[in-house]
Amino acid sequence: MASRHRKYDLLDLLLQAINDDGWSTLYLSDPKSHPFHLKIYNESESYNLRIYIWNLTHGGGRARPADEYRVQITGVNQFEQLENEKTLILGWWREGGVFAGFDYNKHTGILGRSPSIQIREEALRKANTLGISAITKENEEIATAFRPDFIVEYIQNLESLHSFGESASDLAVLEEVTTDPNAVNDAQISSVSQERQTTVTNVRKKIRDNSFKSRILTSYNSRCAFCSVQLKLIDAAHIVPVQHNGTDETSNGIALCALHHRAFDRNLITFNEEYQIIYSEKNFGKLRKIGLDGGADEFIGDLRAVINLPPAIDDRPHVEYVKFANEIRGWN
């Protein structure tokens, strides 16, 4: 039987998920002191977090539903939240690889003797498949289950996600979005209360983005199509950009490392319908004129002749998408 995670092992899971989403972290207290205090940040946002986390264990028995999981709260008499911080109360379901998040506002009092918080297995399994799910509990709390790749989305929309229990119609739209984001149109989202529309829109976009990313990275074995590097530095890039009505089909995507993704977006490199890699002498020349061409020769010299291609033909870049993308980006 696998051993249970210690709390700082659970913290490592959180940090990895946050970093994988492109955010940085800063410890605000001893990382072995529970609850954990962190700052997460990117170029435009930051959040101070107070994190309570335990393993989820099966809570079924004679007195409990058979499909119930729970966090058994230890070492804490009362949850706290300071000004300008978010409090996360989390459980980790190791078997399914998902977190459960609970509403701080429903657990503000003294916890009492041998306290626990529950969630149904249905929500956990749905999150494992779809990425995120919400479920109403008997105390009218909205518990949220989510995969690690949704951790930042959960943090950003924490208060709003847990408020959906205040409106049955809003919750119905959120549940439909988490089940099938493509089945929910803008008119349905506009029917949601104003304070929750952004959350529904963000969740729908995140589910779509993560589906696209997962398919692309799987197709390319998490290797950059231009240089073959892995190292968990790989992005899923659209060939025809979304702003030009680019689809989320796998054939409109390509796996690129951070360096080649930026070079691709800045028109320094591309590939043609024969999948040959091309670099722009014109754009590299502009960099030389302003003295910002350091490393250019090595960069060009390390380019492959052709991109790495997925084994499955249907997953490979569609030639019509490649042709159109190069046209709108000004490649001859």
Residue, then its C-alpha position, 0 to 999 in steps of 0.5 A: m500500500a502506498s504511503r500517504h503524502r506528508k504535508y510538505d509533499l502536498l506543498d510540492l504538488l501545489l508548487q509544481a502545478i503553479n509553476d507548470d501554469g507559468w506562475s512563480t512562487l515565493y515562501l512567506s513563511d517556513p515551508k514546513s510550517h502548516p498552514f503554508h504561506l505563499k505569494i504566487y505571481n506573474e508579470s501582471e498579478s499576485y496573490n498572497l495565499r494561506i493554504y491548509i491541505w490534507n489528504l482525502t481519505h474514503g469516509g464511507g461507513r455505516a454512518r456515512p455515504a459509501d461514495e464520500y471522501r473527506v479531509q480529517i483536519t488535524g493540528v488546526n482549531q480554526f481556519e484563519q484569513l488575514e487581510n489581502e490574502k486568500t485562504l485555501i482549504l484543500g484535500w488531495w485525492r491521490e488515486g485520481g490526481v485531483f484536489a478538492g477545494f472548500d469554502y472558507n466562509k462556510h468554515t469560519g468557526i471553532l472546528g471542535r473535536s475531530p473535525s472533517i470536511q466531505i466531498r462526494e466521489e462523483a465530483l472528484r471523478k468528474a474533475n479527473t476527466l474534465g478538469i474541474s467540477a462543482i458540487t453542492k453540499e448539504n450545508e449549501e457549500i459549493a465544493t470544487a474539485f479540480r486537476p492540478d492544471f486548474i490550480v491557478e484558475y481556482i485561486q483566481n476565481l476562488e470567492s466567485l466559484h464558491s458563491f455559485g450556491e447562491s443561484a441555482s440558475d448560475l450553478a446550472v450554467l457552471e455545471e454545463v460549462t464544466t461538462d461540455p464547454n462547447a455546448v454553452n454559448d455566449a447568450q447562456i453566459s450572459s444570463v449568469s449574474q454579473e459578478r459570476q460571468t467572468t468566472v464562467t467565461n474563464v472556466r470555459k476558456k481554461i477547459r478549452d485551452n487545457s484540452f488543446k495543450s494536453r492533446i498537443l503535448t501528447s501528440y509531440n511527446s512533450r518535445c519541441a518540434f523545432c529542437s526536440v527538447q523536453l524538460k517540461l519547457i514545452d508550450a502548445a502553440h496555435i498555428v493559425p492564431v485564435q484572433h484569426n479564427g484559429t481552431d483548437e484542432t490538434s492539426n492547428g497546433i504545434a509543440l514548441c519550447a519557450l525559446h522557439h515559441r517566442a521566436f515563432d510568434r516574433n516571426l523569426i522562424t516558421f515552417n512551410e507546407e513541406y514542414q521545412i523550418i525557415y528563418s527570416e533573414k530580414n528580421f534577423g537583419k533588423l536585429r543586427k542593425i540595432g546590435l541585438d543579434g547576439g547568439a543569432d548564428e548559433f540559434i540558426g545553426d541549431l535549427r533542424a531541417v524539418i520539424n518533428l512530426p507526431p506519429a499520427i497523421d491526423d495530428r500533424p499540422h494541416v497544410e492549409y493551416v500552415k499556408f494561411a498562417n504564413e500568409i497572414r504573418g507576412w511570409n513569402 
